[in-house]
């Protein structure tokens, strides 16, 4: 009758609207007739809520029966006891990866203040200078940081701007991840020429990578400005 509706159906709301009109016996009868419908909705809602919570609680156990390695957001770590085979994605600010590896768990860094592509005010220089091992000095804990990822959430993108939102900032993070620490540029300006060339290469291949001269999705300085960064 009500399926998995979390809000009261219009059919019930319309009946309850009769309360606004007083003194009409006919309307009062309709209200009394609406009571079974209200009770049924409450019963269904409670049933669905319990089913939802039960699924959420046991989803991890179900996954572990079929998948040997899971990836979960960091929020799961603070909500329940977890097995050590889970890899956690650090989706918050600085210091979260440090907490995860200190607990002996593996981690993929994707901190929202530096590696979220939908944060258009974050420049490629900030993407490049983000260090996944910040404050993780124990060599054994450093090994638990498997790498990182940049996330492209959908709040501010559609088919018209997704490519220039991702590129070239994602490339800056990629170079940070695959370059040995001792070989990393200490000043992102040392990377500008190489990244500008890569951006132009993407343009030549039909990928609408944005210019480097500014935050995410910045407008070009002028026509033919591919190599003018």
C-alpha positions as CSV (number, residue, x, y, z in Angstrom):
1,X,0.0,0.0,0.0
2,X,2.7,2.5,1.1
3,X,5.8,0.6,-0.1
4,X,8.9,2.4,1.2
5,X,7.5,5.9,1.5
6,X,9.3,7.9,4.2
7,X,6.8,10.8,4.1
8,X,3.1,10.5,4.6
9,X,1.4,9.9,1.3
10,X,-0.8,12.6,-0.3
11,X,-3.8,10.4,0.0
12,X,-3.5,10.5,3.8
13,X,-2.5,14.2,4.0
14,X,-5.5,15.2,1.9
15,X,-7.8,13.4,4.4
16,X,-6.1,15.0,7.4
17,X,-6.6,18.4,5.8
18,X,-10.2,18.1,6.8
19,X,-9.1,19.1,10.3
20,X,-8.9,22.7,9.0
21,X,-12.6,22.8,8.4
22,X,-14.7,22.7,11.6
23,X,-18.3,21.9,12.3
24,X,-19.0,19.7,9.2
25,X,-20.2,16.2,10.2
26,X,-19.3,14.9,6.8
27,X,-15.7,16.0,7.2
28,X,-15.5,14.5,10.7
29,X,-16.6,11.2,9.3
30,X,-13.9,11.4,6.6
31,X,-11.3,12.1,9.4
32,X,-12.4,9.0,11.3
33,X,-12.2,7.0,8.2
34,X,-8.6,8.3,7.6
35,X,-7.3,6.8,10.9
36,X,-6.7,3.3,9.6
37,X,-4.7,4.8,6.8
38,X,-2.6,6.8,9.2
39,X,-1.9,3.7,11.3
40,X,-0.9,1.7,8.3
41,X,1.5,4.4,7.2
42,X,3.1,4.5,10.7
43,X,3.5,0.7,10.8
44,X,5.0,0.6,7.3
45,X,7.4,3.5,8.1
46,X,8.6,1.8,11.3
47,X,9.1,-1.5,9.4
48,X,11.1,0.2,6.7
49,X,13.2,2.2,9.2
50,X,14.1,-1.0,11.1
51,X,14.9,-2.8,7.8
52,X,17.1,0.1,6.7
53,X,19.0,0.2,9.9
54,X,19.5,-3.6,9.9
55,X,20.8,-3.5,6.4
56,X,23.2,-0.6,7.2
57,X,24.4,-2.5,10.3
58,X,25.1,-5.7,8.5
59,X,26.2,-4.5,5.1
60,X,29.9,-4.8,6.1
61,X,29.5,-8.4,7.2
62,X,27.6,-9.2,4.0
63,X,30.4,-7.7,1.9
64,X,33.1,-9.5,3.7
65,X,31.4,-12.8,2.7
66,X,32.1,-12.1,-0.9
67,X,34.9,-9.5,-1.1
68,X,38.2,-10.0,0.6
69,X,39.2,-6.3,0.6
70,X,36.7,-3.5,1.3
71,X,37.1,0.2,1.0
72,X,35.0,2.4,3.3
73,X,34.9,6.1,4.2
74,X,36.5,7.2,7.4
75,X,33.1,7.7,9.0
76,X,32.7,3.9,9.4
77,X,35.8,3.8,11.5
78,X,34.3,6.0,14.2
79,X,30.9,4.3,14.2
80,X,31.7,0.6,14.9
81,X,34.4,-2.0,15.3
82,X,35.9,-3.0,12.0
83,X,38.1,-5.8,10.7
84,X,41.6,-5.0,9.8
85,X,41.2,-6.0,6.1
86,X,39.3,-2.8,5.4
87,X,41.0,0.0,3.6
88,X,39.7,3.4,4.7
89,X,39.4,6.5,2.5
90,X,40.4,9.7,4.3
91,X,37.6,12.0,3.2
92,X,38.0,14.7,5.8
93,X,40.7,17.3,6.7
94,X,44.3,16.8,7.8
95,X,45.2,14.3,10.5
96,X,42.6,11.7,9.6
97,X,45.1,9.4,7.8
98,X,47.3,9.6,10.8
99,X,44.5,8.3,13.0
100,X,43.7,5.5,10.6
101,X,47.2,4.1,10.3
102,X,47.8,4.5,14.0
103,X,45.0,2.0,14.5
104,X,46.9,-0.4,12.2
105,X,44.5,0.0,9.3
106,X,45.3,0.9,5.7
107,X,44.3,4.2,4.2
108,X,43.8,6.0,0.9
109,X,44.2,9.7,1.3
110,X,41.5,12.0,-0.2
111,X,41.3,14.9,2.1
112,X,38.5,17.3,1.1
113,X,40.5,20.5,1.8
114,X,43.1,19.6,-0.8
115,X,42.0,16.8,-3.1
116,X,38.3,17.4,-3.8
117,X,37.9,18.6,-7.4
118,X,34.5,20.2,-6.8
119,X,36.3,22.7,-4.5
120,X,36.9,25.1,-7.3
121,X,38.9,27.5,-5.1
122,X,41.6,24.8,-4.7
123,X,44.5,25.4,-7.2
124,X,46.6,22.9,-8.9
125,X,49.5,24.0,-6.8
126,X,47.6,23.0,-3.7
127,X,46.8,19.6,-5.3
128,X,50.5,19.1,-6.0
129,X,51.8,20.2,-2.6
130,X,49.4,18.0,-0.6
131,X,51.5,15.4,1.2
132,X,49.7,12.1,2.1
133,X,52.2,11.2,4.8
134,X,51.9,14.4,6.8
135,X,52.7,13.7,10.5
136,X,53.1,10.0,9.7
137,X,56.8,9.3,10.6
138,X,56.7,5.7,11.6
139,X,57.9,3.6,8.6
140,X,55.5,0.8,9.3
141,X,52.6,3.2,9.4
142,X,53.7,4.9,6.2
143,X,53.4,1.5,4.5
144,X,49.7,1.5,5.5
145,X,49.1,4.6,3.3
146,X,48.4,2.9,0.0
147,X,48.1,6.0,-2.0
148,X,45.5,8.7,-2.7
149,X,42.6,9.7,-4.9
150,X,41.0,12.9,-6.1
151,X,37.2,12.9,-5.9
152,X,34.9,14.5,-8.4
153,X,31.5,15.1,-6.7
154,X,28.6,16.1,-8.7
155,X,27.2,19.2,-7.0
156,X,28.8,21.7,-9.4
157,X,29.3,19.8,-12.6
158,X,27.4,18.5,-15.6
159,X,28.4,17.4,-19.1
160,X,29.4,20.9,-20.0
161,X,32.2,21.4,-17.4
162,X,33.2,18.1,-16.0
163,X,36.5,17.7,-18.0
164,X,37.8,21.2,-17.2
165,X,36.9,20.6,-13.5
166,X,39.0,17.4,-13.4
167,X,41.9,18.4,-15.5
168,X,44.7,19.5,-15.1
169,X,44.4,19.5,-11.3
170,X,44.0,15.7,-11.1
171,X,47.3,15.4,-13.0
172,X,49.0,17.5,-10.4
173,X,47.9,15.1,-7.7
174,X,48.8,12.1,-9.8
175,X,52.4,13.4,-10.2
176,X,52.6,13.9,-6.5
177,X,51.6,10.3,-5.9
178,X,53.8,8.5,-8.3
179,X,57.0,10.6,-7.8
180,X,59.4,9.4,-5.1
181,X,59.4,11.9,-2.2
182,X,63.1,12.9,-2.7
183,X,62.4,13.8,-6.3
184,X,59.4,16.0,-5.7
185,X,59.6,19.6,-6.6
186,X,59.8,21.8,-3.4
187,X,58.3,24.7,-5.4
188,X,55.3,23.9,-7.6
189,X,56.5,26.5,-10.1
190,X,59.1,24.0,-11.1
191,X,56.2,21.8,-12.4
192,X,54.3,24.5,-14.3
193,X,56.0,24.0,-17.7
194,X,55.5,20.2,-17.6
195,X,51.9,20.4,-16.5
196,X,51.1,23.1,-19.0
197,X,52.4,20.9,-21.8
198,X,50.3,18.0,-20.5
199,X,47.2,20.3,-20.4
200,X,47.8,21.2,-24.1
201,X,48.3,17.6,-25.0
202,X,44.9,16.8,-23.4
203,X,43.3,19.7,-25.4
204,X,44.8,18.3,-28.7
205,X,43.2,15.0,-27.9
206,X,39.8,16.5,-27.4
207,X,39.8,16.7,-23.6
208,X,38.7,20.1,-22.4
209,X,41.4,20.6,-19.7
210,X,41.3,24.0,-18.1
211,X,44.2,26.5,-18.0
212,X,46.6,26.4,-15.1
213,X,46.5,30.2,-14.4
214,X,44.0,30.1,-11.6
215,X,41.6,27.9,-9.6
216,X,39.5,25.1,-11.0
217,X,37.7,25.8,-14.3
218,X,39.2,29.3,-14.7
219,X,38.7,31.1,-18.0
220,X,41.7,31.2,-20.5
221,X,43.6,34.5,-20.7
222,X,42.8,34.7,-24.4
223,X,42.5,32.8,-27.7
224,X,45.2,30.3,-28.4
225,X,46.5,30.6,-24.9
226,X,47.3,26.9,-24.5
227,X,51.0,27.4,-23.8
228,X,50.6,30.8,-22.2
229,X,50.1,30.0,-18.6
